[in-house]
């Protein structure tokens, strides 16, 4: 179990905040657990699309995901985040 977030832990900078929703981040990530899982799925999906359809441009992949009703809200938030911060997609 995680130790509680205390004022002292916050002040020491040991608690990071998700860049999208401001919840506590996962260790080694700049996102909360939900956005970390969505990011993993987003990246795995991009790899799968590249295998299935050949080299798919990242912008085209993002544009398509935004339009798909099957895409979850967290994935769409990440897509918009990466569209606005392309350098963060590695």
Biopython code that builds the backbone (N, CA, C, O; Angstrom):
import numpy as np
from Bio.PDB.StructureBuilder import StructureBuilder

atoms = [
    (1, "UNK", "N", (0.837, -1.172, 0.000)),
    (1, "UNK", "CA", (0.000, 0.000, 0.000)),
    (1, "UNK", "C", (0.883, 1.236, 0.000)),
    (1, "UNK", "O", (1.912, 1.272, 0.675)),
    (2, "UNK", "N", (0.481, 2.248, -0.757)),
    (2, "UNK", "CA", (1.246, 3.488, -0.839)),
    (2, "UNK", "C", (1.100, 4.266, 0.460)),
    (2, "UNK", "O", (0.036, 4.251, 1.079)),
    (3, "UNK", "N", (2.171, 4.949, 0.877)),
    (3, "UNK", "CA", (2.030, 5.820, 2.041)),
    (3, "UNK", "C", (1.123, 6.994, 1.686)),
    (3, "UNK", "O", (1.049, 7.403, 0.527)),
    (4, "UNK", "N", (0.437, 7.531, 2.690)),
    (4, "UNK", "CA", (-0.462, 8.649, 2.384)),
    (4, "UNK", "C", (0.306, 9.869, 1.895)),
    (4, "UNK", "O", (1.470, 10.073, 2.241)),
    (5, "UNK", "N", (-0.363, 10.666, 1.090)),
    (5, "UNK", "CA", (0.249, 11.898, 0.605)),
    (5, "UNK", "C", (0.159, 12.913, 1.740)),
    (5, "UNK", "O", (-0.931, 13.305, 2.155)),
    (6, "UNK", "N", (1.276, 13.313, 2.213)),
    (6, "UNK", "CA", (1.306, 14.291, 3.287)),
    (6, "UNK", "C", (1.867, 15.601, 2.768)),
    (6, "UNK", "O", (2.474, 15.663, 1.700)),
    (7, "UNK", "N", (1.651, 16.628, 3.539)),
    (7, "UNK", "CA", (2.182, 17.931, 3.164)),
    (7, "UNK", "C", (3.699, 17.855, 3.014)),
    (7, "UNK", "O", (4.264, 18.454, 2.099)),
    (8, "UNK", "N", (4.357, 17.124, 3.907)),
    (8, "UNK", "CA", (5.819, 17.005, 3.859)),
    (8, "UNK", "C", (6.262, 16.316, 2.566)),
    (8, "UNK", "O", (7.211, 16.767, 1.924)),
    (9, "UNK", "N", (5.584, 15.224, 2.174)),
    (9, "UNK", "CA", (5.938, 14.543, 0.917)),
    (9, "UNK", "C", (5.714, 15.452, -0.270)),
    (9, "UNK", "O", (6.515, 15.456, -1.204)),
    (10, "UNK", "N", (4.633, 16.228, -0.252)),
    (10, "UNK", "CA", (4.369, 17.150, -1.349)),
    (10, "UNK", "C", (5.457, 18.200, -1.445)),
    (10, "UNK", "O", (5.929, 18.517, -2.537)),
    (11, "UNK", "N", (5.849, 18.734, -0.317)),
    (11, "UNK", "CA", (6.844, 19.801, -0.300)),
    (11, "UNK", "C", (8.217, 19.301, -0.723)),
    (11, "UNK", "O", (9.022, 20.069, -1.251)),
    (12, "UNK", "N", (8.493, 18.014, -0.496)),
    (12, "UNK", "CA", (9.788, 17.441, -0.901)),
    (12, "UNK", "C", (9.803, 17.089, -2.384)),
    (12, "UNK", "O", (10.836, 16.673, -2.909)),
    (13, "UNK", "N", (8.691, 17.247, -3.052)),
    (13, "UNK", "CA", (8.628, 16.968, -4.485)),
    (13, "UNK", "C", (8.560, 15.495, -4.807)),
    (13, "UNK", "O", (8.794, 15.113, -5.953)),
    (14, "UNK", "N", (8.246, 14.645, -3.833)),
    (14, "UNK", "CA", (8.197, 13.214, -4.080)),
    (14, "UNK", "C", (6.882, 12.766, -4.703)),
    (14, "UNK", "O", (6.768, 11.637, -5.180)),
    (15, "UNK", "N", (5.904, 13.637, -4.700)),
    (15, "UNK", "CA", (4.623, 13.310, -5.296)),
    (15, "UNK", "C", (4.491, 14.111, -6.579)),
    (15, "UNK", "O", (4.413, 15.339, -6.556)),
    (16, "UNK", "N", (4.468, 13.399, -7.699)),
    (16, "UNK", "CA", (4.271, 14.069, -8.974)),
    (16, "UNK", "C", (2.798, 14.125, -9.319)),
    (16, "UNK", "O", (1.996, 13.356, -8.789)),
    (17, "UNK", "N", (2.453, 15.021, -10.192)),
    (17, "UNK", "CA", (1.068, 15.175, -10.615)),
    (17, "UNK", "C", (0.958, 14.916, -12.109)),
    (17, "UNK", "O", (1.798, 15.354, -12.895)),
    (18, "UNK", "N", (-0.080, 14.206, -12.481)),
    (18, "UNK", "CA", (-0.358, 13.889, -13.881)),
    (18, "UNK", "C", (-0.517, 15.191, -14.662)),
    (18, "UNK", "O", (-1.192, 16.114, -14.207)),
    (19, "UNK", "N", (0.096, 15.260, -15.819)),
    (19, "UNK", "CA", (0.010, 16.451, -16.651)),
    (19, "UNK", "C", (-1.363, 16.691, -17.245)),
    (19, "UNK", "O", (-1.625, 17.760, -17.797)),
    (20, "UNK", "N", (-2.249, 15.699, -17.137)),
    (20, "UNK", "CA", (-3.583, 15.829, -17.713)),
    (20, "UNK", "C", (-4.679, 16.021, -16.674)),
    (20, "UNK", "O", (-5.595, 16.817, -16.879)),
    (21, "UNK", "N", (-4.594, 15.299, -15.562)),
    (21, "UNK", "CA", (-5.697, 15.345, -14.595)),
    (21, "UNK", "C", (-5.269, 15.733, -13.186)),
    (21, "UNK", "O", (-6.116, 15.858, -12.301)),
    (22, "UNK", "N", (-4.003, 15.920, -12.965)),
    (22, "UNK", "CA", (-3.448, 16.354, -11.685)),
    (22, "UNK", "C", (-3.531, 15.310, -10.573)),
    (22, "UNK", "O", (-3.301, 15.645, -9.410)),
    (23, "UNK", "N", (-3.853, 14.052, -10.894)),
    (23, "UNK", "CA", (-3.795, 12.989, -9.891)),
    (23, "UNK", "C", (-2.346, 12.589, -9.683)),
    (23, "UNK", "O", (-1.475, 12.965, -10.467)),
    (24, "UNK", "N", (-2.086, 11.831, -8.637)),
    (24, "UNK", "CA", (-0.722, 11.388, -8.331)),
    (24, "UNK", "C", (-0.205, 10.493, -9.455)),
    (24, "UNK", "O", (-0.925, 9.629, -9.955)),
    (25, "UNK", "N", (1.048, 10.709, -9.842)),
    (25, "UNK", "CA", (1.631, 9.946, -10.952)),
    (25, "UNK", "C", (2.110, 8.576, -10.501)),
    (25, "UNK", "O", (2.311, 8.313, -9.315)),
    (26, "UNK", "N", (2.284, 7.722, -11.488)),
    (26, "UNK", "CA", (2.860, 6.411, -11.292)),
    (26, "UNK", "C", (4.370, 6.583, -11.280)),
    (26, "UNK", "O", (4.906, 7.443, -11.978)),
    (27, "UNK", "N", (5.042, 5.786, -10.507)),
    (27, "UNK", "CA", (6.499, 5.845, -10.463)),
    (27, "UNK", "C", (7.076, 5.632, -11.858)),
    (27, "UNK", "O", (6.725, 4.666, -12.536)),
    (28, "UNK", "N", (7.950, 6.521, -12.284)),
    (28, "UNK", "CA", (8.591, 6.408, -13.586)),
    (28, "UNK", "C", (7.747, 6.922, -14.743)),
    (28, "UNK", "O", (8.106, 6.724, -15.904)),
    (29, "UNK", "N", (6.650, 7.569, -14.450)),
    (29, "UNK", "CA", (5.775, 8.089, -15.500)),
    (29, "UNK", "C", (5.392, 9.520, -15.164)),
    (29, "UNK", "O", (5.481, 9.944, -14.012)),
    (30, "UNK", "N", (4.966, 10.257, -16.176)),
    (30, "UNK", "CA", (4.481, 11.611, -15.913)),
    (30, "UNK", "C", (2.956, 11.650, -15.900)),
    (30, "UNK", "O", (2.348, 12.720, -15.901)),
    (31, "UNK", "N", (2.342, 10.446, -15.887)),
    (31, "UNK", "CA", (0.887, 10.329, -15.889)),
    (31, "UNK", "C", (0.393, 9.526, -14.687)),
    (31, "UNK", "O", (1.149, 8.774, -14.072)),
    (32, "UNK", "N", (-0.889, 9.700, -14.365)),
    (32, "UNK", "CA", (-1.549, 8.928, -13.311)),
    (32, "UNK", "C", (-1.712, 7.478, -13.804)),
    (32, "UNK", "O", (-1.443, 7.198, -14.973)),
    (33, "UNK", "N", (-2.148, 6.555, -12.933)),
    (33, "UNK", "CA", (-2.312, 5.160, -13.378)),
    (33, "UNK", "C", (-3.245, 4.997, -14.579)),
    (33, "UNK", "O", (-2.959, 4.202, -15.474)),
    (34, "UNK", "N", (-4.345, 5.730, -14.611)),
    (34, "UNK", "CA", (-5.299, 5.602, -15.711)),
    (34, "UNK", "C", (-4.706, 6.102, -17.023)),
    (34, "UNK", "O", (-4.826, 5.439, -18.053)),
    (35, "UNK", "N", (-4.068, 7.269, -16.990)),
    (35, "UNK", "CA", (-3.464, 7.797, -18.209)),
    (35, "UNK", "C", (-2.225, 6.996, -18.612)),
    (35, "UNK", "O", (-1.906, 6.922, -19.799)),
    (36, "UNK", "N", (-1.524, 6.398, -17.650)),
    (36, "UNK", "CA", (-0.379, 5.540, -17.973)),
    (36, "UNK", "C", (-0.851, 4.312, -18.742)),
    (36, "UNK", "O", (-0.237, 3.917, -19.733)),
    (37, "UNK", "N", (-1.947, 3.710, -18.279)),
    (37, "UNK", "CA", (-2.501, 2.539, -18.965)),
    (37, "UNK", "C", (-2.995, 2.931, -20.360)),
    (37, "UNK", "O", (-2.775, 2.199, -21.324)),
    (38, "UNK", "N", (-3.657, 4.075, -20.468)),
    (38, "UNK", "CA", (-4.138, 4.549, -21.771)),
    (38, "UNK", "C", (-2.960, 4.827, -22.710)),
    (38, "UNK", "O", (-3.039, 4.547, -23.906)),
    (39, "UNK", "N", (-1.867, 5.380, -22.166)),
    (39, "UNK", "CA", (-0.670, 5.658, -22.971)),
    (39, "UNK", "C", (-0.068, 4.363, -23.491)),
    (39, "UNK", "O", (0.345, 4.287, -24.648)),
    (40, "UNK", "N", (-0.019, 3.346, -22.641)),
    (40, "UNK", "CA", (0.502, 2.042, -23.055)),
    (40, "UNK", "C", (-0.355, 1.479, -24.191)),
    (40, "UNK", "O", (0.173, 0.990, -25.190)),
    (41, "UNK", "N", (-1.671, 1.549, -24.033)),
    (41, "UNK", "CA", (-2.576, 1.051, -25.079)),
    (41, "UNK", "C", (-2.449, 1.855, -26.366)),
    (41, "UNK", "O", (-2.508, 1.292, -27.459)),
    (42, "UNK", "N", (-2.277, 3.156, -26.246)),
    (42, "UNK", "CA", (-2.110, 4.031, -27.409)),
    (42, "UNK", "C", (-0.862, 3.645, -28.196)),
    (42, "UNK", "O", (-0.898, 3.549, -29.423)),
    (43, "UNK", "N", (0.224, 3.429, -27.492)),
    (43, "UNK", "CA", (1.491, 3.066, -28.143)),
    (43, "UNK", "C", (1.432, 1.670, -28.754)),
    (43, "UNK", "O", (1.923, 1.454, -29.862)),
    (44, "UNK", "N", (0.834, 0.727, -28.036)),
    (44, "UNK", "CA", (0.690, -0.626, -28.577)),
    (44, "UNK", "C", (-0.222, -0.622, -29.800)),
    (44, "UNK", "O", (0.016, -1.351, -30.763)),
    (45, "UNK", "N", (-1.259, 0.200, -29.756)),
    (45, "UNK", "CA", (-2.151, 0.325, -30.905)),
    (45, "UNK", "C", (-1.445, 0.884, -32.124)),
    (45, "UNK", "O", (-1.678, 0.440, -33.248)),
    (46, "UNK", "N", (-0.579, 1.865, -31.892)),
    (46, "UNK", "CA", (0.173, 2.449, -33.011)),
    (46, "UNK", "C", (1.088, 1.397, -33.644)),
    (46, "UNK", "O", (1.199, 1.318, -34.867)),
    (47, "UNK", "N", (1.735, 0.600, -32.811)),
    (47, "UNK", "CA", (2.579, -0.478, -33.329)),
    (47, "UNK", "C", (1.751, -1.471, -34.142)),
    (47, "UNK", "O", (2.175, -1.911, -35.210)),
    (48, "UNK", "N", (0.571, -1.821, -33.632)),
    (48, "UNK", "CA", (-0.301, -2.768, -34.335)),
    (48, "UNK", "C", (-0.783, -2.187, -35.666)),
    (48, "UNK", "O", (-0.843, -2.899, -36.668)),
    (49, "UNK", "N", (-1.126, -0.903, -35.677)),
    (49, "UNK", "CA", (-1.561, -0.265, -36.921)),
    (49, "UNK", "C", (-0.429, -0.257, -37.941)),
    (49, "UNK", "O", (-0.668, -0.469, -39.130)),
    (50, "UNK", "N", (0.783, -0.019, -37.495)),
    (50, "UNK", "CA", (1.918, -0.012, -38.418)),
    (50, "UNK", "C", (2.157, -1.392, -39.010)),
    (50, "UNK", "O", (2.546, -1.508, -40.172)),
    (51, "UNK", "N", (1.931, -2.432, -38.229)),
    (51, "UNK", "CA", (2.077, -3.795, -38.750)),
    (51, "UNK", "C", (0.953, -4.102, -39.737)),
    (51, "UNK", "O", (1.187, -4.677, -40.800)),
    (52, "UNK", "N", (-0.254, -3.716, -39.377)),
    (52, "UNK", "CA", (-1.412, -4.046, -40.200)),
    (52, "UNK", "C", (-1.519, -3.207, -41.476)),
    (52, "UNK", "O", (-1.866, -3.728, -42.536)),
    (53, "UNK", "N", (-1.222, -1.913, -41.371)),
    (53, "UNK", "CA", (-1.455, -1.000, -42.500)),
    (53, "UNK", "C", (-0.180, -0.430, -43.114)),
    (53, "UNK", "O", (-0.262, 0.436, -43.985)),
    (54, "UNK", "N", (0.960, -0.877, -42.697)),
    (54, "UNK", "CA", (2.205, -0.294, -43.182)),
    (54, "UNK", "C", (2.537, 0.925, -42.337)),
    (54, "UNK", "O", (1.948, 1.119, -41.274)),
    (55, "UNK", "N", (3.450, 1.729, -42.784)),
    (55, "UNK", "CA", (3.840, 2.917, -42.012)),
    (55, "UNK", "C", (2.711, 3.939, -42.005)),
    (55, "UNK", "O", (2.428, 4.582, -43.016)),
    (56, "UNK", "N", (2.084, 4.074, -40.866)),
    (56, "UNK", "CA", (0.998, 5.031, -40.692)),
    (56, "UNK", "C", (1.595, 6.275, -40.045)),
    (56, "UNK", "O", (2.276, 6.189, -39.023)),
    (57, "UNK", "N", (1.337, 7.416, -40.645)),
    (57, "UNK", "CA", (1.825, 8.669, -40.060)),
    (57, "UNK", "C", (1.148, 8.870, -38.707)),
    (57, "UNK", "O", (-0.043, 8.603, -38.547)),
    (58, "UNK", "N", (1.919, 9.339, -37.750)),
    (58, "UNK", "CA", (1.407, 9.544, -36.402)),
    (58, "UNK", "C", (0.214, 10.503, -36.403)),
    (58, "UNK", "O", (-0.766, 10.270, -35.697)),
    (59, "UNK", "N", (0.291, 11.567, -37.185)),
    (59, "UNK", "CA", (-0.810, 12.532, -37.258)),
    (59, "UNK", "C", (-2.087, 11.868, -37.778)),
    (59, "UNK", "O", (-3.183, 12.157, -37.296)),
    (60, "UNK", "N", (-1.941, 10.984, -38.755)),
    (60, "UNK", "CA", (-3.100, 10.282, -39.311)),
    (60, "UNK", "C", (-3.692, 9.319, -38.279)),
    (60, "UNK", "O", (-4.911, 9.204, -38.159)),
    (61, "UNK", "N", (-2.833, 8.637, -37.544)),
    (61, "UNK", "CA", (-3.264, 7.731, -36.476)),
    (61, "UNK", "C", (-4.058, 8.502, -35.420)),
    (61, "UNK", "O", (-5.138, 8.078, -35.010)),
    (62, "UNK", "N", (-3.515, 9.629, -34.990)),
    (62, "UNK", "CA", (-4.188, 10.447, -33.979)),
    (62, "UNK", "C", (-5.542, 10.962, -34.496)),
    (62, "UNK", "O", (-6.541, 10.911, -33.779)),
    (63, "UNK", "N", (-5.567, 11.455, -35.732)),
    (63, "UNK", "CA", (-6.802, 11.980, -36.305)),
    (63, "UNK", "C", (-7.873, 10.889, -36.377)),
    (63, "UNK", "O", (-9.051, 11.145, -36.129)),
    (64, "UNK", "N", (-7.460, 9.701, -36.711)),
    (64, "UNK", "CA", (-8.410, 8.585, -36.811)),
    (64, "UNK", "C", (-8.938, 8.186, -35.440)),
    (64, "UNK", "O", (-10.127, 7.903, -35.292)),
    (65, "UNK", "N", (-8.064, 8.161, -34.434)),
    (65, "UNK", "CA", (-8.492, 7.778, -33.090)),
    (65, "UNK", "C", (-9.503, 8.762, -32.507)),
    (65, "UNK", "O", (-10.446, 8.360, -31.826)),
    (66, "UNK", "N", (-9.307, 10.030, -32.773)),
    (66, "UNK", "CA", (-10.225, 11.044, -32.262)),
    (66, "UNK", "C", (-11.638, 10.810, -32.804)),
    (66, "UNK", "O", (-12.624, 11.045, -32.105)),
    (67, "UNK", "N", (-11.729, 10.346, -34.053)),
    (67, "UNK", "CA", (-13.027, 10.140, -34.688)),
    (67, "UNK", "C", (-13.698, 8.825, -34.300)),
    (67, "UNK", "O", (-14.919, 8.706, -34.405)),
    (68, "UNK", "N", (-12.929, 7.844, -33.856)),
    (68, "UNK", "CA", (-13.492, 6.531, -33.548)),
    (68, "UNK", "C", (-14.305, 6.560, -32.253)),
    (68, "UNK", "O", (-13.798, 6.996, -31.219)),
    (69, "UNK", "N", (-15.547, 6.105, -32.295)),
    (69, "UNK", "CA", (-16.351, 6.080, -31.069)),
    (69, "UNK", "C", (-15.828, 5.053, -30.059)),
    (69, "UNK", "O", (-16.113, 5.159, -28.866)),
    (70, "UNK", "N", (-15.071, 4.067, -30.528)),
    (70, "UNK", "CA", (-14.522, 3.051, -29.640)),
    (70, "UNK", "C", (-13.368, 3.571, -28.791)),
    (70, "UNK", "O", (-13.026, 2.969, -27.773)),
    (71, "UNK", "N", (-12.770, 4.675, -29.198)),
    (71, "UNK", "CA", (-11.652, 5.247, -28.435)),
    (71, "UNK", "C", (-12.186, 5.817, -27.125)),
    (71, "UNK", "O", (-13.163, 6.566, -27.105)),
    (72, "UNK", "N", (-11.532, 5.449, -26.048)),
    (72, "UNK", "CA", (-11.957, 5.926, -24.741)),
    (72, "UNK", "C", (-11.593, 7.385, -24.510)),
    (72, "UNK", "O", (-10.782, 7.966, -25.232)),
    (73, "UNK", "N", (-12.200, 7.949, -23.504)),
    (73, "UNK", "CA", (-11.972, 9.352, -23.179)),
    (73, "UNK", "C", (-10.538, 9.645, -22.788)),
    (73, "UNK", "O", (-9.992, 10.683, -23.163)),
    (74, "UNK", "N", (-9.919, 8.744, -22.039)),
    (74, "UNK", "CA", (-8.536, 8.959, -21.603)),
    (74, "UNK", "C", (-7.584, 8.906, -22.792)),
    (74, "UNK", "O", (-6.622, 9.671, -22.858)),
    (75, "UNK", "N", (-7.852, 8.009, -23.722)),
    (75, "UNK", "CA", (-7.020, 7.922, -24.927)),
    (75, "UNK", "C", (-7.152, 9.204, -25.735)),
    (75, "UNK", "O", (-6.159, 9.735, -26.232)),
    (76, "UNK", "N", (-8.369, 9.698, -25.867)),
    (76, "UNK", "CA", (-8.582, 10.931, -26.616)),
    (76, "UNK", "C", (-7.897, 12.116, -25.938)),
    (76, "UNK", "O", (-7.374, 13.001, -26.614)),
    (77, "UNK", "N", (-7.899, 12.134, -24.602)),
    (77, "UNK", "CA", (-7.174, 13.188, -23.873)),
    (77, "UNK", "C", (-5.685, 13.118, -24.186)),
    (77, "UNK", "O", (-5.041, 14.142, -24.415)),
    (78, "UNK", "N", (-5.147, 11.905, -24.195)),
    (78, "UNK", "CA", (-3.724, 11.734, -24.511)),
    (78, "UNK", "C", (-3.411, 12.131, -25.944)),
    (78, "UNK", "O", (-2.382, 12.754, -26.204)),
    (79, "UNK", "N", (-4.281, 11.780, -26.868)),
    (79, "UNK", "CA", (-4.077, 12.143, -28.276)),
    (79, "UNK", "C", (-3.995, 13.659, -28.401)),
    (79, "UNK", "O", (-3.091, 14.184, -29.051)),
    (80, "UNK", "N", (-4.940, 14.364, -27.778)),
    (80, "UNK", "CA", (-4.911, 15.830, -27.834)),
    (80, "UNK", "C", (-3.638, 16.369, -27.179)),
    (80, "UNK", "O", (-3.043, 17.332, -27.664)),
    (81, "UNK", "N", (-3.228, 15.745, -26.077)),
    (81, "UNK", "CA", (-2.003, 16.156, -25.394)),
    (81, "UNK", "C", (-0.797, 16.002, -26.326)),
    (81, "UNK", "O", (0.023, 16.913, -26.447)),
    (82, "UNK", "N", (-0.696, 14.843, -26.984)),
    (82, "UNK", "CA", (0.430, 14.601, -27.890)),
    (82, "UNK", "C", (0.351, 15.465, -29.153)),
    (82, "UNK", "O", (1.384, 15.835, -29.711)),
    (83, "UNK", "N", (-0.850, 15.783, -29.600)),
    (83, "UNK", "CA", (-0.979, 16.683, -30.745)),
    (83, "UNK", "C", (-0.463, 18.078, -30.393)),
    (83, "UNK", "O", (0.137, 18.753, -31.229)),
    (84, "UNK", "N", (-0.700, 18.501, -29.160)),
    (84, "UNK", "CA", (-0.236, 19.814, -28.708)),
    (84, "UNK", "C", (1.220, 19.807, -28.246)),
    (84, "UNK", "O", (1.858, 20.858, -28.198)),
    (85, "UNK", "N", (1.752, 18.623, -27.905)),
    (85, "UNK", "CA", (3.131, 18.475, -27.419)),
    (85, "UNK", "C", (3.811, 17.326, -28.162)),
    (85, "UNK", "O", (4.121, 16.303, -27.551)),
    (86, "UNK", "N", (4.048, 17.473, -29.459)),
    (86, "UNK", "CA", (4.594, 16.359, -30.237)),
    (86, "UNK", "C", (5.939, 15.848, -29.754)),
    (86, "UNK", "O", (6.283, 14.691, -29.993)),
    (87, "UNK", "N", (6.693, 16.683, -29.087)),
    (87, "UNK", "CA", (7.988, 16.245, -28.571)),
    (87, "UNK", "C", (7.892, 15.253, -27.442)),
    (87, "UNK", "O", (8.881, 14.594, -27.122)),
    (88, "UNK", "N", (6.735, 15.124, -26.829)),
    (88, "UNK", "CA", (6.557, 14.201, -25.713)),
    (88, "UNK", "C", (6.347, 12.762, -26.175)),
    (88, "UNK", "O", (6.526, 11.831, -25.389)),
    (89, "UNK", "N", (5.971, 12.569, -27.435)),
    (89, "UNK", "CA", (5.824, 11.226, -27.993)),
    (89, "UNK", "C", (7.215, 10.754, -28.399)),
    (89, "UNK", "O", (7.832, 11.350, -29.282)),
    (90, "UNK", "N", (7.701, 9.728, -27.791)),
    (90, "UNK", "CA", (9.061, 9.249, -28.070)),
    (90, "UNK", "C", (9.026, 7.899, -28.732)),
    (90, "UNK", "O", (10.076, 7.336, -29.042)),
]
sb = StructureBuilder()
sb.init_structure("model")
sb.init_model(0)
sb.init_chain("A")
sb.init_seg("    ")
for serial, (resi, resn, name, xyz) in enumerate(atoms, 1):
    if name == "N":
        sb.init_residue(resn, " ", resi, " ")
    sb.init_atom(name, np.array(xyz, "f"), 0.0, 1.0, " ", f" {name:<3s}", serial, name[0])
structure = sb.get_structure()
